[in-house]
Amino acid sequence: MTDTAQTTITIPEGFTLHTENSASILLPSKNEAFLNPVQEFNRDLSVACITVWTEESNRLREQKWLQKKERDAKAKAKKKLKCESLSYRQNHEASDIPKSSETPQENGAATTVRGFTPQKFVVLEALSATGLRSIRYAKEIPLLKHVIANDLSPSAVAAIRRNVEINDLEDDGYSGISKRHQKFATVRINEGDACSLMYSHRSEKQWVDCVDLDPYGTAAPFIDAAVQCINDGGLLCVTCTDLAVLATTNYSEKCFSNYGGIPAKAEYCHEVALRLVLHTISTSAARYGRYIHPLLSLSIDFYVRLFVRVQTAPVEVKKAASKTSTFYICSNCQAFFEQPLGRLVEKTSDKTGQVNVLYKQKTGPPVADKCPECTSVLHVAGPMWNGPIHDSGFVGKVLEHTEANNNKYGTSTRMKGMLTVAKEELDTPFYFTPGKVSGNFHCISPPLDDVASALLNAGHSISRSHALAGSLKTTATRQDIHDVFRGWVKKNPVRLDKLPESSPTHHLLSKEPRFEANFEHHPQTVTKSSKVKLVRYQQNPTANWGPGTKATSKRKREDDDNDET
C-alpha cells in the first residue's frame, strides 16, 4: 500500500499500523490476535503458489473446453454430412421437390460463439488470526471470487473485521450482500470452530477451491476436515510449526499420535518431517477416495510449508500403500534402508494385450538387525511418504511468476533462491552432508564439489537440498557414498591403530571400496542455483526471532472467570 493510502487510515489509540505488501492492518497493544512478521516469506510464497495454481487450473479447464468444443464440432459436421446425404437421396428419388442450398445457419439466426470464461476461485483460511493473510489473498490474487476468513477467538474475529474494513474488502456474502463493484475479491468473516466450518462445506455444492491451514503448532487436527471440503483438484496449503515433535525423537509418541509415524534422529530430520506430514494428508484423503499430488514442500526456518493438490480417483488411492514406507536408520552412520508397504505389479493379458495393475504386499525386511555398513543398531522411522515432495513443473512456473513480479514480493530474493533449489532437487530420499559423513570416518572433510564430482563420475545423479545448507541428494546408495569416502581416506589417511576394532568407524574403514573414486571436477556440479548468488537458506532476520508468542484468547479468560464464580 502506498504512503498516500496509508495516511487515510485513522490509527486509534492503543493500536499500531502494520503494513505488508498491499495490506495494512491495525495491531492492538495487547497480544489478542497472533501475527508473526517473520512469516512474510510464508505469505509471499503462498500468494505466488496460489496465483500460479489458479492460472494452471484455468489453463487445464480451457484445454478441456477446447477439446469438448472440437468434439462437438466434429459431431455436428458428421450429423450435417449425414443429413445432406439423406437429402440428396430424397431429392434424387423425387426430383420435383426443390433442393434448398441454404445451410441451417443461413436459414436461422447466426449462432453466437461463446469464448472460455475463466473460473473464479474460493479460498478458505481456517485460522485467520489478524486476517492479514486473507486480506493479502483478496488483494493480490487476481482470480479469486472471495476469501472466507475464520477464527474461533472473538478478539481475533474483531481484529479481522477491523482490518478487513480498513482495506475496504467487506463482504456480507452469507446474507447475500456483496461488493461486486470493487476490483478486489472480498473477505467473508466467520467466527467459529475451524473443523466445524470445514465439515459444513463437505457437500459437493459447498466445496471450496483452496484451504489454507496455518495454525500455531500442528495442523494435524484440521487435516481430516480440510481434505473433505476441497473441490476435486483443489489446493491444500498446510503449515506445521511443531518441529520439536516432527524433527526430533524427543516426543516420538506425540509425533505418532499427530501424524501416524515416528520421526528420525538424523541430519535429514527436516525432510523426514515433510514426509510425515505428507503421509498424514495422504492417509486422511484416502479414506474418502481421494489422493494427493505434492506440488511444493519446504522446510523453512522453524516450520514446514506444503502445497498439495487433492484429487478424487479411487484407482489412484490404491497406490497409496506403495507410496508409503518405513525406514530402518542406522543410529551411527545414518545409513537408511527403505521398506515400502506395498508394490505394484503390471500384468499383461496374452489375449487382449491389456495391462492390468495388481496391488501386492512388499516382502521384507530389507536389512538385518544391524547396520551392514558399521554394525550399529538400527532404529525404525515412519511410516512416511516415499514419493516426490515437489512437482518440478509447478515449481518452475512459480519461479517464473516470481521473477516476472520481482517488485511485488518483499522476500522475492529468498523466494527465487528456495524455488531454484527445490526445482533442481531429486525425488529420492534423503540428503547428506560431507561433514557428517567425514565425522563417521574420522577424516578431514572433502570439499562439496569433490564429493559431488566423485558421485557424478561414478554414474550417479546429484542435487542440492533446500532443507540444509551444504547438503547433497543423490541416486547413489549410502554404500556408494561410503565407498567415495573410502577413496578419499586413501588420499588422506586415517590412523586405524588409535581406533578400537569394535568401533563403528573401524568397521567403515576396514572395508575395501568397490570402485575407485574419481574426484576430478565434473561440469554438472555447477548448477543454476550455484551459478547465481541466491539467498537459498535463511539468515536471522531479527535479533530474537522464531515462532512467536501465542495470542491470549479472550474466550479462554472469560471461561476461566466463569469457572471461578
C-alpha positions as CSV (number, residue, x, y, z in Angstrom):
1,M,0.0,0.0,0.0
2,T,1.3,3.4,-0.9
3,D,2.1,6.2,1.6
4,T,-0.8,8.2,0.3
5,A,-3.2,5.4,1.0
6,Q,-1.7,4.8,4.5
7,T,-2.3,8.4,5.5
8,T,-6.1,7.9,5.0
9,I,-6.2,5.3,7.7
10,T,-7.1,6.6,11.2
11,I,-5.0,4.8,13.8
12,P,-6.9,4.5,17.1
13,E,-5.2,4.9,20.4
14,G,-3.6,1.7,21.6
15,F,-3.1,0.4,18.0
16,T,-0.1,0.4,15.6
17,L,-0.3,0.2,11.9
18,H,1.5,-2.8,10.3
19,T,2.0,-2.8,6.5
20,E,2.9,-5.8,4.5
21,N,3.0,-5.6,0.7
22,S,-0.5,-4.4,-0.4
23,A,-2.2,-4.9,3.0
24,S,-2.3,-2.7,6.1
25,I,-3.7,-3.9,9.4
26,L,-4.1,-2.5,12.9
27,L,-2.4,-4.3,15.7
28,P,-3.5,-3.9,19.3
29,S,-1.0,-3.3,22.1
30,K,-2.2,-6.4,23.8
31,N,-1.4,-9.8,22.1
32,E,-5.1,-10.6,21.3
33,A,-4.5,-11.9,17.8
34,F,-1.4,-13.7,16.7
35,L,0.9,-12.2,14.0
36,N,4.5,-13.2,13.2
37,P,6.1,-10.6,10.9
38,V,8.9,-13.1,10.2
39,Q,6.4,-15.3,8.3
40,E,6.2,-12.7,5.5
41,F,8.1,-15.2,3.4
42,N,5.4,-17.8,4.0
43,R,2.7,-15.4,3.0
44,D,4.6,-14.2,-0.1
45,L,5.2,-17.7,-1.2
46,S,1.6,-18.7,-0.6
47,V,0.3,-15.8,-2.8
48,A,2.7,-16.8,-5.6
49,C,1.8,-20.5,-5.4
50,I,-2.0,-19.9,-5.2
51,T,-1.8,-17.4,-8.1
52,V,0.1,-19.9,-10.3
53,W,-2.3,-22.7,-9.3
54,T,-5.4,-20.7,-10.3
55,E,-3.8,-19.9,-13.6
56,E,-2.8,-23.5,-14.3
57,S,-6.3,-24.7,-13.2
58,N,-7.9,-22.4,-15.7
59,R,-5.4,-23.4,-18.4
60,L,-6.4,-27.1,-17.9
61,R,-10.1,-26.1,-17.9
62,E,-9.6,-24.2,-21.1
63,Q,-7.9,-27.2,-22.7
64,K,-10.8,-29.4,-21.8
65,W,-13.2,-26.8,-23.0
66,L,-11.4,-26.6,-26.4
67,Q,-11.3,-30.4,-26.7
68,K,-15.1,-30.6,-26.0
69,K,-15.7,-27.8,-28.5
70,E,-13.7,-29.7,-31.1
71,R,-15.6,-33.0,-30.4
72,D,-18.9,-31.1,-30.6
73,A,-17.8,-29.6,-34.0
74,K,-16.9,-33.0,-35.4
75,A,-20.2,-34.5,-34.2
76,K,-22.1,-31.6,-35.7
77,A,-20.2,-31.9,-39.0
78,K,-20.8,-35.6,-39.1
79,K,-24.5,-35.1,-38.4
80,K,-24.7,-32.4,-41.2
81,L,-23.0,-34.7,-43.7
82,K,-25.5,-37.5,-42.8
83,C,-28.4,-35.1,-43.3
84,E,-27.0,-33.8,-46.6
85,S,-26.5,-37.4,-47.8
86,L,-30.1,-38.3,-46.8
87,S,-31.4,-35.1,-48.5
88,Y,-29.5,-36.0,-51.7
89,R,-31.1,-39.4,-51.9
90,Q,-34.6,-38.0,-51.3
91,N,-34.1,-35.3,-54.0
92,H,-32.8,-37.9,-56.4
93,E,-35.9,-40.0,-55.9
94,A,-38.3,-37.1,-56.0
95,S,-36.8,-34.6,-58.4
96,D,-39.9,-32.4,-58.3
97,I,-39.0,-31.4,-54.7
98,P,-37.0,-28.1,-54.8
99,K,-33.5,-28.5,-53.3
100,S,-32.5,-26.0,-50.7
101,S,-28.9,-24.7,-50.9
102,E,-29.1,-22.9,-47.6
103,T,-27.3,-24.3,-44.5
104,P,-29.0,-24.4,-41.1
105,Q,-27.1,-21.4,-40.1
106,E,-28.3,-19.5,-43.2
107,N,-31.9,-20.4,-42.5
108,G,-31.9,-19.2,-38.9
109,A,-30.1,-16.6,-36.9
110,A,-26.3,-16.7,-36.7
111,T,-25.0,-18.8,-33.8
112,T,-23.2,-16.8,-31.1
113,V,-19.8,-18.3,-30.4
114,R,-19.1,-18.0,-26.7
115,G,-15.5,-17.9,-25.5
116,F,-13.9,-19.5,-22.5
117,T,-14.8,-17.8,-19.2
118,P,-12.0,-18.2,-16.5
119,Q,-13.2,-19.6,-13.2
120,K,-13.2,-17.6,-10.1
121,F,-11.9,-19.4,-7.0
122,V,-12.9,-19.5,-3.3
123,V,-10.2,-19.7,-0.6
124,L,-10.9,-20.7,3.0
125,E,-8.4,-19.7,5.6
126,A,-9.5,-21.7,8.7
127,L,-7.3,-20.0,11.2
128,S,-7.0,-16.3,10.3
129,A,-5.9,-14.6,13.5
130,T,-5.4,-10.9,12.4
131,G,-6.7,-11.6,8.9
132,L,-3.5,-10.4,7.2
133,R,-3.2,-13.5,5.0
134,S,-6.8,-13.4,3.9
135,I,-6.6,-9.7,3.1
136,R,-3.4,-10.2,1.0
137,Y,-5.0,-13.1,-0.9
138,A,-8.0,-11.0,-1.7
139,K,-6.0,-8.0,-2.9
140,E,-3.1,-9.8,-4.7
141,I,-4.5,-12.9,-6.3
142,P,-6.5,-11.9,-9.4
143,L,-8.7,-14.9,-10.0
144,L,-10.4,-15.1,-6.6
145,K,-14.1,-14.8,-6.0
146,H,-13.9,-14.3,-2.2
147,V,-11.9,-15.5,0.8
148,I,-13.5,-17.0,3.9
149,A,-11.6,-15.8,7.0
150,N,-12.4,-17.8,10.1
151,D,-11.2,-17.8,13.7
152,L,-12.6,-19.2,17.0
153,S,-11.4,-16.3,19.2
154,P,-13.8,-13.4,19.4
155,S,-10.9,-10.9,19.8
156,A,-9.3,-12.3,16.7
157,V,-12.6,-12.0,14.7
158,A,-12.9,-8.4,15.9
159,A,-9.4,-7.8,14.6
160,I,-10.2,-9.4,11.3
161,R,-13.4,-7.3,10.9
162,R,-11.4,-4.1,11.8
163,N,-8.6,-4.9,9.3
164,V,-10.9,-6.0,6.5
165,E,-12.9,-2.8,6.9
166,I,-9.8,-0.5,6.6
167,N,-8.8,-2.4,3.5
168,D,-12.4,-2.0,2.1
169,L,-12.9,-5.7,1.5
170,E,-16.1,-6.3,3.5
171,D,-18.4,-9.0,2.2
172,D,-21.7,-10.0,3.8
173,G,-21.8,-12.9,1.4
174,Y,-23.6,-15.2,3.9
175,S,-26.5,-12.8,3.9
176,G,-26.5,-12.3,0.1
177,I,-24.9,-8.8,0.1
178,S,-21.6,-8.5,-1.7
179,K,-19.4,-5.6,-3.1
180,R,-19.4,-6.8,-6.6
181,H,-18.3,-3.4,-8.0
182,Q,-14.8,-3.5,-6.5
183,K,-11.8,-4.8,-8.3
184,F,-10.5,-7.0,-5.5
185,A,-12.0,-10.2,-4.1
186,T,-14.0,-9.8,-0.9
187,V,-13.4,-11.3,2.5
188,R,-16.2,-13.1,4.3
189,I,-15.7,-13.3,8.1
190,N,-16.8,-16.2,10.2
191,E,-16.5,-16.8,13.9
192,G,-16.4,-20.5,14.8
193,D,-14.6,-23.7,15.1
194,A,-12.3,-24.4,12.1
195,C,-13.2,-28.1,11.8
196,S,-17.0,-27.3,12.1
197,L,-16.7,-24.8,9.4
198,M,-14.9,-27.1,7.0
199,Y,-17.2,-30.0,7.8
200,S,-20.1,-27.7,6.8
201,H,-18.5,-27.5,3.4
202,R,-18.3,-31.3,2.8
203,S,-21.2,-31.4,0.3
204,E,-20.1,-31.0,-3.3
205,K,-22.2,-27.9,-3.7
206,Q,-20.4,-26.3,-0.8
207,W,-16.8,-27.3,-1.7
208,V,-14.2,-24.6,-1.7
209,D,-11.3,-24.5,-4.1
210,C,-8.4,-23.9,-1.7
211,V,-7.9,-24.4,2.0
212,D,-5.1,-22.8,4.0
213,L,-4.1,-24.2,7.4
214,D,-1.6,-22.1,9.2
215,P,-2.1,-22.9,12.9
216,Y,0.1,-22.1,15.9
217,G,1.6,-25.6,16.3
218,T,0.4,-28.7,14.5
219,A,-2.2,-28.8,11.7
220,A,-3.0,-32.4,12.3
221,P,-6.4,-31.9,14.0
222,F,-7.7,-29.9,10.9
223,I,-6.5,-32.1,8.0
224,D,-9.4,-34.6,8.1
225,A,-11.9,-31.8,7.7
226,A,-9.8,-30.0,5.1
227,V,-9.4,-32.9,2.7
228,Q,-13.2,-33.3,2.7
229,C,-14.2,-29.8,1.9
230,I,-11.8,-29.2,-1.1
231,N,-13.0,-29.3,-4.7
232,D,-11.7,-32.0,-6.9
233,G,-8.3,-30.8,-8.0
234,G,-8.2,-28.2,-5.2
235,L,-5.2,-26.9,-3.4
236,L,-4.4,-27.6,0.3
237,C,-1.8,-25.3,1.9
238,V,-0.5,-26.6,5.3
239,T,1.9,-25.1,7.8
240,C,3.2,-27.0,10.9
241,T,5.4,-25.2,13.4
242,D,5.9,-28.1,15.8
243,L,9.3,-29.2,14.5
244,A,10.3,-30.1,18.1
245,V,7.8,-33.0,17.5
246,L,8.4,-33.7,13.8
247,A,12.1,-33.3,13.5
248,T,13.4,-34.9,16.7
249,T,12.9,-38.1,18.6
250,N,12.3,-36.3,21.9
251,Y,8.5,-36.7,21.5
252,S,8.1,-39.7,19.2
253,E,4.9,-40.7,20.9
254,K,3.4,-37.3,20.3
255,C,4.5,-37.4,16.6
256,F,2.8,-40.8,16.2
257,S,-0.4,-39.6,17.7
258,N,-0.4,-36.5,15.5
259,Y,1.0,-37.8,12.2
260,G,0.8,-41.6,12.4
261,G,4.5,-42.0,12.2
262,I,7.8,-42.0,14.1
263,P,10.4,-39.3,13.3
264,A,14.1,-39.9,12.7
265,K,17.2,-38.9,14.7
266,A,19.3,-37.9,11.7
267,E,20.7,-34.9,9.9
268,Y,17.9,-35.3,7.3
269,C,15.2,-35.0,10.0
270,H,13.6,-31.9,8.3
271,E,12.9,-33.9,5.2
272,V,11.5,-36.7,7.3
273,A,9.2,-34.0,8.9
274,L,7.9,-33.1,5.4
275,R,7.3,-36.7,4.5
276,L,5.5,-37.4,7.8
277,V,3.1,-34.5,7.1
278,L,2.5,-35.7,3.6
279,H,1.8,-39.2,4.9
280,T,-0.9,-37.7,7.2
281,I,-2.5,-35.9,4.4
282,S,-2.3,-38.9,2.1
283,T,-3.9,-41.3,4.5
284,S,-6.6,-38.8,5.5
285,A,-7.5,-38.2,1.8
286,A,-7.5,-41.9,1.0
287,R,-10.4,-42.5,3.4
288,Y,-12.6,-40.5,1.2
289,G,-11.5,-41.9,-2.2
290,R,-9.0,-39.1,-2.8
291,Y,-5.3,-38.9,-3.4
292,I,-2.7,-36.2,-3.2
293,H,-0.1,-34.8,-5.6
294,P,2.6,-32.7,-3.7
295,L,3.4,-29.5,-5.7
296,L,5.9,-27.9,-3.3
297,S,7.1,-29.0,0.2
298,L,9.5,-26.8,2.0
299,S,11.3,-26.9,5.4
300,I,11.6,-23.2,6.3
301,D,13.2,-21.8,9.5
302,F,11.1,-23.2,12.4
303,Y,8.2,-24.7,10.3
304,V,7.3,-26.7,7.3
305,R,5.0,-25.4,4.5
306,L,3.4,-27.7,2.0
307,F,1.2,-27.1,-1.1
308,V,-0.7,-30.2,-2.1
309,R,-3.3,-30.9,-4.9
310,V,-6.1,-33.1,-3.7
311,Q,-8.0,-35.1,-6.4
312,T,-10.7,-37.8,-6.4
313,A,-9.8,-41.1,-8.1
314,P,-10.3,-44.5,-6.3
315,V,-7.9,-46.2,-8.6
316,E,-5.1,-43.8,-7.6
317,V,-6.0,-44.3,-3.9
318,K,-5.0,-48.0,-4.3
319,K,-1.4,-46.8,-5.0
320,A,-1.1,-45.1,-1.6
321,A,0.4,-48.1,0.1
322,S,3.2,-48.3,-2.5
323,K,4.0,-44.6,-1.8
324,T,4.3,-45.2,1.9
325,S,7.5,-46.6,3.6
326,T,9.1,-47.3,6.9
327,F,12.8,-46.7,7.1
328,Y,15.5,-48.5,9.1
329,I,18.0,-45.9,10.1
330,C,21.5,-46.5,11.5
331,S,22.0,-44.9,14.8
332,N,25.6,-44.1,14.0
333,C,26.3,-43.6,10.3
334,Q,22.7,-42.7,9.5
335,A,22.5,-45.1,6.5
336,F,18.8,-45.8,5.7
337,F,17.1,-48.8,4.3
338,E,13.6,-48.4,2.8
339,Q,10.7,-50.8,3.4
340,P,7.7,-49.9,1.2
341,L,4.3,-51.1,2.5
342,G,3.1,-52.1,-0.9
343,R,4.2,-52.8,-4.5
344,L,2.6,-52.5,-7.9
345,V,2.7,-55.5,-10.4
346,E,1.8,-54.9,-14.0
347,K,0.4,-58.0,-15.7
348,T,-0.3,-58.0,-19.5
349,S,-3.1,-60.2,-20.9
350,D,-2.0,-62.6,-23.6
351,K,-5.3,-62.4,-25.3
352,T,-6.1,-58.7,-25.3
353,G,-2.7,-57.2,-24.6
354,Q,-4.4,-55.1,-21.8
355,V,-2.1,-54.1,-18.9
356,N,-3.7,-54.8,-15.5
357,V,-2.2,-53.4,-12.3
358,L,-2.1,-55.7,-9.3
359,Y,-1.6,-54.4,-5.8
360,K,0.6,-56.6,-3.7
361,Q,2.4,-56.7,-0.3
362,K,6.1,-55.9,-0.2
363,T,8.5,-58.5,1.1
364,G,10.9,-57.6,3.8
365,P,12.8,-56.7,5.9
366,P,15.3,-55.0,3.6
367,V,18.2,-55.3,6.1
368,A,19.3,-57.5,9.1
369,D,19.2,-56.4,12.7
370,K,22.5,-54.5,12.5
371,C,23.7,-51.8,10.0
372,P,25.6,-53.6,7.2
373,E,28.0,-50.6,7.0
374,C,29.1,-50.0,10.6
375,T,27.3,-52.8,12.6
376,S,25.4,-50.2,14.7
377,V,21.9,-50.5,16.0
378,L,19.0,-49.7,13.6
379,H,16.0,-47.6,14.6
380,V,12.7,-47.6,12.8
381,A,11.2,-44.3,11.4
382,G,7.8,-43.8,9.7
383,P,5.6,-44.8,8.0
384,M,6.0,-41.8,5.8
385,W,5.5,-40.6,2.3
386,N,8.2,-42.0,-0.1
387,G,7.2,-40.3,-3.3
388,P,8.2,-36.9,-4.8
389,I,7.8,-34.0,-2.5
390,H,7.9,-31.4,-5.3
391,D,6.4,-31.0,-8.8
392,S,9.3,-29.5,-10.8
393,G,6.9,-28.2,-13.5
394,F,4.8,-26.4,-11.0
395,V,7.9,-25.1,-9.1
396,G,9.3,-23.8,-12.4
397,K,6.1,-21.9,-13.1
398,V,6.1,-20.3,-9.6
399,L,9.8,-19.3,-10.2
400,E,8.9,-17.7,-13.5
401,H,6.0,-15.8,-11.8
402,T,8.3,-14.6,-9.0
403,E,10.9,-13.4,-11.5
404,A,8.3,-11.6,-13.5
405,N,6.8,-9.9,-10.4
406,N,10.0,-9.3,-8.5
407,N,8.8,-5.9,-7.1
408,K,5.5,-7.3,-5.7
409,Y,7.1,-9.5,-3.1
410,G,9.2,-8.2,-0.2
411,T,11.0,-11.6,0.1
412,S,11.4,-12.2,-3.7
413,T,15.2,-12.7,-3.4
414,R,14.8,-15.6,-1.0
415,M,11.8,-17.0,-2.9
416,K,13.9,-17.2,-6.1
417,G,16.7,-18.9,-4.2
418,M,14.5,-21.5,-2.4
419,L,12.4,-22.2,-5.6
420,T,15.5,-22.7,-7.7
421,V,17.0,-25.3,-5.3
422,A,13.6,-27.0,-5.0
423,K,13.2,-27.2,-8.8
424,E,16.5,-29.0,-9.1
425,E,16.0,-31.3,-6.1
426,L,16.0,-35.0,-6.8
427,D,12.9,-37.0,-5.8
428,T,14.9,-39.6,-3.9
429,P,15.1,-39.6,-0.1
430,F,17.3,-38.3,1.8
431,Y,20.1,-35.8,1.7
432,F,23.6,-35.9,3.5
433,T,26.4,-33.5,4.3
434,P,30.1,-34.4,3.6
435,G,30.9,-33.0,7.1
436,K,28.7,-35.5,8.8
437,V,30.0,-38.5,6.8
438,S,33.6,-37.3,7.4
439,G,32.8,-37.4,11.1
440,N,31.9,-41.0,10.9
441,F,35.2,-41.8,9.1
442,H,37.2,-39.5,11.5
443,C,38.8,-37.9,8.4
444,I,39.1,-34.4,7.2
445,S,36.0,-33.2,5.2
446,P,36.4,-33.1,1.4
447,P,35.1,-30.1,-0.4
448,L,31.4,-30.4,-1.5
449,D,32.4,-30.1,-5.2
450,D,34.8,-33.0,-4.8
451,V,32.1,-35.3,-3.3
452,A,29.6,-34.3,-6.0
453,S,32.1,-34.8,-8.8
454,A,33.0,-38.3,-7.5
455,L,29.4,-39.3,-7.4
456,L,28.8,-37.9,-10.9
457,N,31.9,-39.6,-12.3
458,A,30.6,-42.9,-10.8
459,G,27.4,-42.5,-12.9
460,H,25.0,-41.2,-10.2
461,S,22.9,-38.0,-10.2
462,I,23.2,-35.3,-7.6
463,S,21.4,-32.2,-6.5
464,R,21.3,-29.8,-3.6
465,S,18.6,-29.9,-0.9
466,H,16.6,-26.8,0.1
467,A,16.4,-28.1,3.7
468,L,20.0,-27.8,4.7
469,A,22.9,-25.7,3.5
470,G,25.9,-27.7,2.2
471,S,23.8,-30.8,1.7
472,L,23.6,-33.2,-1.3
473,K,20.9,-35.6,-2.6
474,T,21.9,-38.4,-4.8
475,T,20.6,-41.5,-6.5
476,A,23.6,-43.4,-5.0
477,T,23.1,-45.7,-2.1
478,R,24.7,-45.0,1.3
479,Q,27.2,-47.8,0.5
480,D,28.2,-45.9,-2.7
481,I,28.7,-42.7,-0.7
482,H,30.9,-44.6,1.8
483,D,33.0,-46.0,-1.0
484,V,33.6,-42.5,-2.2
485,F,34.8,-41.5,1.3
486,R,37.0,-44.7,1.5
487,G,38.6,-43.4,-1.7
488,W,39.1,-40.0,-0.1
489,V,40.6,-41.6,3.0
490,K,43.2,-43.4,0.8
491,K,44.4,-40.0,-0.3
492,N,44.0,-38.5,3.2
493,P,44.9,-41.4,5.6
494,V,43.4,-42.0,9.0
495,R,45.3,-43.9,11.8
496,L,43.5,-47.1,12.4
497,D,45.8,-48.1,15.3
498,K,44.1,-45.5,17.5
499,L,40.6,-46.8,16.8
500,P,39.1,-49.8,18.8
501,E,38.3,-52.7,16.5
502,S,34.8,-52.8,17.7
503,S,34.1,-49.1,16.9
504,P,31.7,-48.2,14.0
505,T,34.5,-46.1,12.4
506,H,36.9,-49.1,12.3
507,H,34.2,-51.2,10.5
508,L,33.7,-48.4,8.0
509,L,37.4,-48.1,7.3
510,S,38.1,-51.8,7.2
511,K,36.0,-52.3,4.1
512,E,37.6,-52.0,0.7
513,P,35.8,-49.7,-1.8
514,R,34.0,-51.5,-4.7
515,F,35.2,-48.8,-7.2
516,E,37.9,-46.2,-7.4
517,A,36.5,-42.8,-6.7
518,N,37.4,-40.1,-9.3
519,F,37.5,-36.7,-7.7
520,E,38.2,-34.8,-10.9
521,H,35.9,-31.8,-11.4
522,H,32.6,-32.8,-13.2
523,P,30.9,-29.9,-15.1
524,Q,27.4,-30.9,-13.8
525,T,28.4,-30.0,-10.2
526,V,27.8,-26.4,-11.2
527,T,24.0,-26.0,-11.3
528,K,21.9,-22.9,-11.9
529,S,21.4,-22.4,-8.2
530,S,25.2,-22.4,-7.6
531,K,26.0,-20.1,-10.5
532,V,23.8,-17.2,-9.3
533,K,24.2,-15.5,-5.9
534,L,20.8,-16.5,-4.4
535,V,19.6,-16.4,-0.8
536,R,18.9,-20.2,-0.7
537,Y,18.9,-20.5,3.1
538,Q,17.6,-18.3,5.9
539,Q,19.7,-15.8,7.7
540,N,18.5,-14.4,11.0
541,P,16.0,-11.5,10.1
542,T,15.9,-10.1,13.7
543,A,17.8,-10.4,16.9
544,N,15.1,-12.6,18.6
545,W,13.1,-14.4,16.0
546,G,11.2,-17.7,15.9
547,P,7.6,-18.9,16.2
548,G,6.5,-16.0,18.4
549,T,4.2,-15.9,21.4
550,K,0.8,-17.5,21.1
551,A,-2.1,-15.0,21.3
552,T,-4.1,-14.6,24.5
553,S,-7.6,-15.8,23.9
554,K,-10.4,-13.6,25.4
555,R,-12.7,-16.6,25.2
556,K,-10.3,-18.6,27.5
557,R,-10.1,-15.7,30.0
558,E,-13.9,-15.5,30.1
559,D,-14.3,-19.2,30.6
560,D,-11.7,-19.1,33.5
561,D,-13.7,-16.3,35.1
562,N,-16.9,-18.3,34.9
563,D,-15.2,-21.3,36.5
564,E,-14.0,-19.2,39.4
565,T,-17.5,-17.9,40.1
